[in-house]
Amino acid sequence: MRAAPLYLDAPPRVEHVHIGKDRRIVCISDIHGNLDYLKGLLAKCALTDRDVLMLVGDILEKGPDSLGTLRYVMELAKERELYAVCGNCDFWQNFCDYPEDPGQNAFYLQYLVGRNRGWGDGLIAQMLHEQRIAIGWDMDLAAAKAAVRENYEPELDFLRRLPHIIETEDYTFVHGGLVPEKGAFACMKLDAYRATAKPHEKWTVVGHWPLVLYHEDVVDARPIVDEDLKLISIDGGCVLKDDGQLNAFFLPDMTWLSYDGFPIARVKTAQSESRRHYYIRYGDNAVEILDEADGFCRVRHIRTEYVMENVPADHILTREGNRATVNDITDYRLPLRAGDEISVVRVTPRGIMCKKDGVSGWYDGEIEG
Ligand SMILES: [Mn+2]
């Protein structure tokens, strides 16, 4: 029998789960179809049979392989104890479960043809490709739905059964925020929850909002453990940010590690932290281009008037004369000691864009290894 379809204004489904006190809970959120990062992170976690995997939503979309990631997670769930809550990018069973609705169909058509606003093919598109069903404005959406329904029932059913909230004796897990009174969708898609959350009775783990957006001056993707709110935020910006990472947060120890796929190198010489720096990020990224030479720009951030040097020209997203928007960029110089390990994001003629322990910045010296 089919689980009931999810409608967006419905109350959240809550699943109560018993997890013994002596188990390690490995929390991972916002994989976003990045199967390589998920595999890389799980390898670093050195899982044992006693560990419980807790996926905190947004398994799918935006990254390269939503269908492969979903199948991988479904296999993992057969092999070991795995729970997952539904994120705002995960409820694609609705493609098949909704009654025919012109507005909804227009949304799906735009999503399929527009490749999810440029992020790339998502779960349903990948299913249709696999079935050799062409995607285009003139496609037969009813036939596409029938093909998905017919060929992907296990996948759809897995998504259908995802609760929006998981409660254990000690913890709560929800993708966006714990607002059951506002309905399922609000629980999945509550932006910047930490800014509005009230203190929780139990430690609550959320994803959804890339951690870097909680910081003003630095690009910091480390999980935030907020003791006052009893709130743990873990979205490392995997896929959404070019230098994003996938975090694994461990309960009850409150430790974590991350995976980002970048090559590791050692710095040869120490450098001191920049005294003044800024992070221009998506949503607040309007700049004036002051100078441009050798593939780099000097820009002035419109809102703050902060002047940033050495912005790679290919970070410019849109441009009209001297006004532009830029892809996330910082001029932070990381404090580093000789021999420190860094993840090398990009080597440029004006320094190395890199990461150290979840924080992004620049290194001016030479690397080895
Ligand atoms: Mn999300």
Residues whose N, C-alpha, C, O or C-beta is under 5 A from the ligand:
A	BS01	MN	D58 G87 N88 M188 H208
